Amino acid sequence: MPVTIDLSNRIALITGASQGIGAQIARIFHMAGATVVLNHPNIGTTSSDAAAIAADLNGQRPGSAVVIAADVSKPEEVQSMMQEIKTIAGGLDFLINNAAIIKDRTIAKMDLDEWDAVIDVNLSGVFYCCKYALEIMRDHGSIVSFGSIAAIQGFFGQANYASAKAGVQAMMRVLSREAAKKQIRANAVAPGVINTSMAATIPEAVRAEMMKNVPLARFGSVEEVANVVLFLCSPLASYVTGQTIEINGGWRG
């Protein structure tokens, strides 16, 4: 018999879903039958980008995609988003904490605003989303949050980003214990270098050095990351919780 992942009648919230990995996660969860909530921070083109994705998904299956603007670094906006989801869908089954920003600079040169901005979105934002999502999540749900290879490797100039991502990975280990009473699983994924617009900003010489550490000799795709997230939210991963899954082509730097 074929193995299939069927998330029909389940509700998935993906933060930072207007582009890149988040957009692909929304698409693959939709392909698996879920109704998806695409969150965006309403900055730049994120609103129109998310709306375009939702329009495409709703064209395939009417009423299967919703767009909600919220800055995850602001707890009041996160709480409002969760209550809106409860009103629209009655609850939540999957939370994917994907939203993140990057502001690289050495510790000596990093100003306090650059530190605070990254911690606020990448770490505190995950905490807020988990805290308020738990109020509306149904039993047997799943939370997947984004850590990073940066948390493991400690890349130059990424003290804020690496610290936030390491904190996320630790947070999921704690949450896996606390949410287990409702059979809600909590895991992190730690992507390596993935071909996204963020990765495109890495200087070519640095990319070449990074590639030397990847046994598969290529960087990853957004599809490959989204596939692992889908697995972690599926019945196939029903006994996986409190883990950080590295998606890095075998990187061992």
C-alpha positions as CSV (number, residue, x, y, z in Angstrom):
1,M,0.0,0.0,0.0
2,P,1.3,3.5,-0.7
3,V,2.2,5.7,2.2
4,T,0.4,9.0,2.2
5,I,0.2,12.0,4.5
6,D,-3.4,13.2,4.8
7,L,-3.9,16.4,6.9
8,S,-7.5,17.0,5.8
9,N,-9.6,18.9,8.2
10,R,-6.5,20.1,10.1
11,I,-5.5,23.8,10.5
12,A,-1.8,24.9,10.1
13,L,-0.4,28.3,11.0
14,I,2.9,29.2,9.3
15,T,4.6,32.4,10.4
16,G,6.6,34.3,7.9
17,A,4.7,32.5,5.1
18,S,4.9,35.2,2.4
19,Q,8.1,33.9,0.7
20,G,10.9,31.4,0.8
21,I,10.7,28.4,3.1
22,G,7.5,29.6,4.8
23,A,5.7,29.9,1.5
24,Q,6.8,26.4,0.5
25,I,5.6,25.0,3.8
26,A,2.2,26.5,3.2
27,R,2.0,25.0,-0.2
28,I,3.0,21.5,0.8
29,F,0.7,21.4,3.9
30,H,-2.1,22.6,1.5
31,M,-1.2,19.7,-0.9
32,A,-1.6,17.3,2.1
33,G,-5.1,18.6,2.6
34,A,-4.7,21.1,5.5
35,T,-6.2,24.5,5.7
36,V,-3.3,26.9,6.0
37,V,-3.0,30.3,7.7
38,L,-0.3,32.4,6.2
39,N,1.1,34.9,8.6
40,H,3.1,37.9,7.5
41,P,4.5,41.0,9.3
42,N,2.9,43.6,6.8
43,I,6.3,44.9,5.8
44,G,7.2,45.7,2.3
45,T,5.6,43.3,-0.2
46,T,4.8,40.6,2.4
47,S,1.1,41.5,2.4
48,S,0.7,41.2,-1.4
49,D,3.0,38.2,-1.6
50,A,0.9,36.3,1.0
51,A,-2.3,37.3,-0.6
52,A,-1.1,36.0,-4.0
53,I,-0.2,32.6,-2.5
54,A,-3.5,32.4,-0.7
55,A,-5.4,33.3,-3.9
56,D,-3.6,30.5,-5.7
57,L,-4.4,28.0,-3.0
58,N,-8.0,29.0,-2.7
59,G,-8.3,28.7,-6.4
60,Q,-7.3,25.1,-6.1
61,R,-9.6,24.5,-3.0
62,P,-11.9,27.3,-2.0
63,G,-11.7,28.4,1.6
64,S,-8.4,26.5,2.3
65,A,-6.1,29.5,2.8
66,V,-6.3,32.5,5.1
67,V,-3.9,35.5,5.5
68,I,-3.3,37.2,8.8
69,A,-0.9,40.1,9.4
70,A,0.9,40.1,12.7
71,D,4.3,41.0,13.9
72,V,5.4,38.0,16.0
73,S,7.7,40.2,18.1
74,K,4.6,41.9,19.5
75,P,2.7,39.7,22.0
76,E,-0.5,41.5,21.6
77,E,-0.6,41.0,17.9
78,V,0.2,37.3,18.3
79,Q,-2.5,36.9,20.8
80,S,-5.0,38.6,18.5
81,M,-3.9,36.4,15.6
82,M,-4.5,33.2,17.6
83,Q,-8.0,34.4,18.7
84,E,-8.8,35.2,15.0
85,I,-7.8,31.7,14.1
86,K,-10.0,30.3,16.8
87,T,-12.9,32.3,15.5
88,I,-12.3,31.3,11.9
89,A,-11.4,27.7,12.4
90,G,-12.3,26.7,15.9
91,G,-8.7,25.9,16.9
92,L,-5.3,25.0,15.6
93,D,-3.5,21.7,14.9
94,F,0.0,22.7,13.7
95,L,2.2,25.7,14.5
96,I,5.2,26.3,12.3
97,N,7.5,29.0,13.7
98,N,9.3,30.1,10.6
99,A,9.4,33.9,10.8
100,A,12.9,35.3,11.2
101,I,15.2,38.2,10.4
102,I,18.9,38.6,10.2
103,K,21.2,41.5,11.1
104,D,24.8,40.3,11.0
105,R,27.6,42.2,12.6
106,T,30.5,41.3,14.9
107,I,29.8,41.6,18.6
108,A,32.2,44.6,18.9
109,K,30.3,46.5,16.2
110,M,26.7,45.3,16.7
111,D,24.5,48.0,18.2
112,L,21.9,47.2,20.8
113,D,19.0,47.7,18.3
114,E,20.4,45.0,16.0
115,W,20.7,42.6,18.9
116,D,17.2,43.4,20.2
117,A,15.5,43.2,16.8
118,V,16.8,39.7,16.0
119,I,16.2,38.3,19.5
120,D,12.7,39.9,19.5
121,V,11.6,38.2,16.3
122,N,13.6,35.0,16.2
123,L,13.4,34.0,19.9
124,S,10.8,36.0,21.7
125,G,8.5,35.7,18.7
126,V,8.6,31.9,18.9
127,F,7.8,32.1,22.6
128,Y,4.8,34.3,22.0
129,C,3.5,32.1,19.3
130,C,3.9,28.9,21.3
131,K,2.4,30.5,24.4
132,Y,-0.8,31.8,22.8
133,A,-1.1,28.9,20.3
134,L,-1.3,26.5,23.2
135,E,-4.5,28.2,24.3
136,I,-6.2,27.2,21.1
137,M,-4.3,24.0,20.0
138,R,-6.2,20.8,19.9
139,D,-4.8,17.6,21.4
140,H,-2.4,15.6,19.2
141,G,-1.1,18.7,17.5
142,S,2.5,19.5,16.5
143,I,4.8,22.5,16.8
144,V,7.8,22.9,14.6
145,S,10.2,25.8,15.2
146,F,13.2,26.9,13.2
147,G,16.6,26.6,14.7
148,S,19.6,26.8,12.4
149,I,23.0,25.5,11.6
150,A,24.2,28.8,13.0
151,A,23.3,27.7,16.5
152,I,25.6,24.8,16.1
153,Q,28.5,26.3,14.1
154,G,28.5,29.8,15.6
155,F,29.2,31.6,12.3
156,F,31.2,34.8,12.4
157,G,29.1,37.9,12.9
158,Q,26.0,36.1,13.9
159,A,25.9,36.4,17.7
160,N,22.3,37.6,17.8
161,Y,21.0,35.1,15.2
162,A,22.9,32.1,16.6
163,S,21.9,32.9,20.1
164,A,18.3,33.2,19.2
165,K,18.3,29.9,17.2
166,A,20.1,28.0,19.9
167,G,17.4,29.3,22.3
168,V,14.6,28.1,20.0
169,Q,16.1,24.6,19.9
170,A,16.3,24.6,23.7
171,M,12.8,25.9,24.0
172,M,11.4,23.1,21.9
173,R,13.0,20.5,24.3
174,V,11.3,22.2,27.2
175,L,8.0,22.5,25.4
176,S,8.1,18.8,24.4
177,R,7.8,18.0,28.1
178,E,5.2,20.6,29.0
179,A,2.9,20.0,26.0
180,A,3.1,16.2,26.2
181,K,0.0,16.0,28.5
182,K,-2.1,17.0,25.5
183,Q,0.0,14.8,23.2
184,I,1.3,17.9,21.4
185,R,4.7,17.3,20.0
186,A,7.4,20.0,19.8
187,N,10.5,19.8,17.6
188,A,13.0,22.1,15.9
189,V,14.6,21.9,12.5
190,A,18.0,23.3,11.9
191,P,18.6,24.0,8.2
192,G,22.0,24.5,6.7
193,V,22.5,26.8,3.8
194,I,19.3,26.8,1.8
195,N,18.8,28.5,-1.5
196,T,16.7,31.4,-0.4
197,S,16.8,35.2,-0.9
198,M,18.5,35.4,2.5
199,A,21.2,33.0,1.5
200,A,21.7,34.9,-1.7
201,T,23.2,37.8,0.3
202,I,26.2,35.6,1.4
203,P,29.3,36.6,-0.5
204,E,30.4,34.2,-3.2
205,A,33.8,33.5,-1.6
206,V,32.1,32.7,1.7
207,R,29.6,30.4,-0.1
208,A,32.5,28.5,-1.7
209,E,34.1,28.0,1.7
210,M,30.8,26.8,3.2
211,M,30.3,24.3,0.3
212,K,33.6,22.6,1.3
213,N,31.8,21.4,4.5
214,V,28.8,19.8,2.7
215,P,29.3,16.2,1.7
216,L,26.4,16.4,-0.7
217,A,28.3,19.2,-2.5
218,R,25.2,21.5,-2.9
219,F,23.0,23.8,-0.8
220,G,19.5,22.7,0.1
221,S,16.2,23.7,-1.5
222,V,13.1,25.1,0.2
223,E,11.2,22.0,-0.8
224,E,13.7,19.8,1.1
225,V,13.2,21.8,4.3
226,A,9.4,21.9,3.9
227,N,9.3,18.1,3.4
228,V,10.9,17.5,6.8
229,V,8.5,19.9,8.5
230,L,5.6,18.1,6.9
231,F,7.0,14.8,8.2
232,L,7.3,16.1,11.7
233,C,3.6,17.2,11.7
234,S,2.4,13.9,10.2
235,P,1.4,10.6,11.9
236,L,4.7,9.2,10.5
237,A,6.5,11.2,13.3
238,S,4.1,10.3,16.1
239,Y,6.9,9.3,18.5
240,V,9.2,12.2,17.6
241,T,9.3,15.1,20.1
242,G,11.9,17.3,21.7
243,Q,14.3,16.8,18.8
244,T,16.3,19.1,16.6
245,I,16.5,17.7,13.0
246,E,19.4,19.0,11.1
247,I,18.8,19.6,7.3
248,N,22.2,20.5,6.1
249,G,23.5,18.0,3.5
250,G,25.7,16.3,6.1
251,W,27.6,19.5,7.1
252,R,30.4,18.8,9.5
253,G,32.5,21.9,9.8
